[in-house]
Amino acid sequence: MMKHRGIAFKLIVLVMASVSVIFLAIFGYNYFYSRSLIVKHVEENAKNLARATVNRIDEVLLSIEQIPRNAACYLEITPHSASELEVLLGSLVSNNSEICGAAIAFEPYAFDVNTQRHAPYFYKDKSGGLLFADLGTDQYGYFFQDWYQIPKELEEPVWSEPYYDEGGGNIVMSTYSVPFFKREGNRRHLAGIITADISLSWLRSIVSSIRIGETGYGFVITRNGTFVAHPDSTLIMNETLFSLAEAHSDANLRKTGRDMIHGKSGFVPFRSTMTEKMCWMVYAPLKSSGWSIGVLFPQDELMADITRMNRTVILIGVVGFFFLFTVVILIAGTITKPLRLLAATARSIATGDLDIDVPTVATGDEVGELAHSFDHMKNSLKQYINDLTETTAAKERIESELKIAHDIQMGILPKVFPPFPDMPEFDLHALIEPAREVGGDLYDFFFLDDEHLCFHVGDVSGKGVPASLFMAITRTLIKTKAEKGITPEEILERVNRDLSIDNPSLLFVTLFLGILNIRTGELRYCNGGHNPPYLVRADGNAATLAMSGGMALGVMEDFVYQSKTVTLSEGDTIVVYTDGVTEAMNEKMDLFSDSRLEEAIMSLRSVPVQGLIEGILEKVKEFCHDVEQTDDITMLVIRFNG
Amino acid sequence: MKRSKIALIVGTAIFFAFMLPCAAVSGMPLLKTSFIPQWVPQAQFAGYYLALEKGIYRKHGIDLTIIPGGPANPPSDLLEKGGADFATLWLSTGIQLRARGVRVVNIAQMVRRSALMLIAKKSGGILRPRDVNGKKVGLWGPLFQIQPQAFFEKYDLDVTVVPQSFSVNLFLRDGVDVASAMWYNEYHTILNCGLDPEELTTFFFHEHGLNFPEDGIYVLEDTFLKNPELCRAFVAASIEGWFYAFEHPDETIAMVMRNLEEAHIPATAVHQKWMLERMKDLMLSDSTEDRSVGMLLPDEYHRVAMGLKSGGLIDTVPSFTSFYRGCFE
């Protein structure tokens, strides 16, 4: 994705991605940490509130419990008449404001052997006046009422499930029933139940005073899960937490409800069935009745501060993100704009436009430095190219002059073959294959008189113009000195003398010079340090000509040369060459060598002279393959025809 | 030709579809009659109330008034004294009435399966019938004791019977080990007091060979003899009402809740829903046998009657044919 994008794009993407990751990490940490702090804080507060509320309720219920408990003790100790019981009950109700009714209900025939049911009941009417009722009627059948039957079967005090007061409108009541016993010897058996009724309206007001934020609330459920206090009054005495759970198909609610009715306390996440909001709920049991109180803390309200903070943090984050985005774009722009300009300039320069202005970057940073270096490079390049142009021009001029010199040099060698077509006595062919650089090989042939053909092949030491000039001089000198009747050694001596005088460059030339009598076939030759030519006899014998022991010309002024003589028969061939032939090199640095030359000559000995020379040259070139020729290759061949 | 034949059939069908109810409504005057269910207008009686509300009784030519039942209005009294023409009663109540000389007849046995059951807590160590031995068992009044007593006899159980009131608190507070319950009522109440089904052991009497059919429709023999058509129409409309109720539970529950609210009876929709579902189970449970809703089999009749007799609740067993006058198609 990033591969072919610009620096600006990469910079923006990477920077913004990194910044986003950092921001999210900070935000997430901040969110979860502050959230956990709040939850911890809420849990603590919730537990305190629940404890306080439980204590407030228990305080009332426990103090009420004491009243029938004390009365039960009293009833167990002494027997009582019906009127004494009524006084006791009446005062119990009228002296305790929380108690709105009380009964003493006896087991069958326990009060009086003749009476099955005895149950006096005192209660307060709406105005607070004390009223009496006899519960021992057939119709009421108190033996099977929960308030009687449950403590009887359990033989322990019990808070009844709350119930609506039959007469008194919507007052929810609960009855605390304490069994009392009669002792007969060591045995004791149930004598009856004494009860105290209390209205639960105060409990509802305590619970409804719990207000957590806007929507938090408290509720109380009984040991059956029935609502006794709840802001939604339609639930009270009607629904249980479990019927709500069933209606909402909320298994979690049922589980929490079971924990509550089993007297556990806890702090759990809880969805309010009333507000449908997620809350935290703290729940705790009442010590007295075993009922459970729950207080709901709406999460959204408690989280309002942190939510607001988070919203601000996100806003700052978003604004910051865009600010950073802009800044990065600007920075990326200032970096890449000159780079783009430089790139465009570089392209122009690459096409040869060295006069283009390099954009000035005044930033003083690396890009500025680059622009400066670039400008410097351009100027240097321009200067260099100017210099190069000049140099090249100069070189070209020199080369063209050298070429001319070379052409002149070559031009002075005889080039027309066969040179003497009207002379059947001999065939002559010569060839010079100049190297790229101007060399100093030379050959020539001419008649001294009607019978004597003078020919020579030479090789000037060194290369270039000096060698070339030296060669021209040598050739001219030979031509000048060779007069009728002169011997080869005389020519060499004279030429040597002239070359040796005023030879400041210390150049020298190896030279083979022969004079052939075309009538007799007698060849008189003199060798000045040159490669010995081959003599190939008509019968196929080939050998180098015996050396005359002379040294190269131009070295020793007074050197005395000696010549030798050999007589050619019909078909004999003389092959004269320069070291350009034998020292031609291939890519393996092997030399063509004398042996290869000899082989070539032998294989070509019967072909005409021109073919012989060209054949040798071909073999040399074949040997050298692609290696550049470093020295002039010169050959001269004479075949005597008798 | 073919097309006109089809048109004729369709036309005839439409004609009858419209004309039959119309004939019932317009052909003869609506018969005024009254009905009392044996308890408050809970889902146990949803079919009758729904049939009234949806005009099903009118469709069958009946102008019905439902007298609310409840503790203050024992239907047997009203039936006997002519305060109501139709009433629902338990089969055992019906037999008892007849044996006592009140000439009631059963014209449809609506609930054929017994919903009466015993419930115990597994935590109390009761998992099988024999575990009930030596335990305290809460039982309701005499009519509700016949099946339990037979159950105790069947499994040779010696138990302490504790009279049980209409609340289940005695059981919930462990005042008794085993409680009586109606499957459609108290059982669900116990579940909604926080006990899970897995924590409870249940003994359905119908699973122990002690199936006593429960709610049936009763009239005085005179009413039946004078106006068998009315009886048939009432039963047909009631059954139609019940099937409508089972097919439209939400509408039914809404109506039940409305009725209970009007009667100022605290109620929860989930409980009424449970009750309706269980009524469906109880009324439609034996569909495998060749019986329809309303049928009473002589075997079941005699099982209940003999139970009542051996329990000392009746002296003589009324004859099945005089007692049962099934009025349904």
Chai-1 contact restraints between the chains, C-beta under 6 A:
chainA,res_idxA,chainB,res_idxB,connection_type,confidence,min_distance_angstrom,max_distance_angstrom,comment,restraint_id
A,F144,B,P163,contact,1.0,0.0,6.0,A-B,restraint_1
A,F144,B,S165,contact,1.0,0.0,6.0,A-B,restraint_2
A,D146,B,S167,contact,1.0,0.0,6.0,A-B,restraint_3
A,D146,B,N169,contact,1.0,0.0,6.0,A-B,restraint_4
A,Q149,B,L170,contact,1.0,0.0,6.0,A-B,restraint_5
A,I150,B,L170,contact,1.0,0.0,6.0,A-B,restraint_6
A,I150,B,R173,contact,1.0,0.0,6.0,A-B,restraint_7
A,I150,B,G175,contact,1.0,0.0,6.0,A-B,restraint_8
A,E153,B,G175,contact,1.0,0.0,6.0,A-B,restraint_9
A,L154,B,G175,contact,1.0,0.0,6.0,A-B,restraint_10
A,E161,B,N169,contact,1.0,0.0,6.0,A-B,restraint_11
A,N224,B,C193,contact,1.0,0.0,6.0,A-B,restraint_12
A,G225,B,C193,contact,1.0,0.0,6.0,A-B,restraint_13
A,G225,B,G194,contact,1.0,0.0,6.0,A-B,restraint_14
A,N238,B,P266,contact,1.0,0.0,6.0,A-B,restraint_15
A,E239,B,T268,contact,1.0,0.0,6.0,A-B,restraint_16
A,T240,B,N192,contact,1.0,0.0,6.0,A-B,restraint_17
A,F242,B,N192,contact,1.0,0.0,6.0,A-B,restraint_18
A,F242,B,G194,contact,1.0,0.0,6.0,A-B,restraint_19
A,S243,B,N192,contact,1.0,0.0,6.0,A-B,restraint_20
A,S243,B,T268,contact,1.0,0.0,6.0,A-B,restraint_21
A,S243,B,V270,contact,1.0,0.0,6.0,A-B,restraint_22
A,E246,B,V270,contact,1.0,0.0,6.0,A-B,restraint_23
A,A247,B,V270,contact,1.0,0.0,6.0,A-B,restraint_24
A,G257,B,G194,contact,1.0,0.0,6.0,A-B,restraint_25
A,R258,B,G194,contact,1.0,0.0,6.0,A-B,restraint_26
A,I261,B,G194,contact,1.0,0.0,6.0,A-B,restraint_27
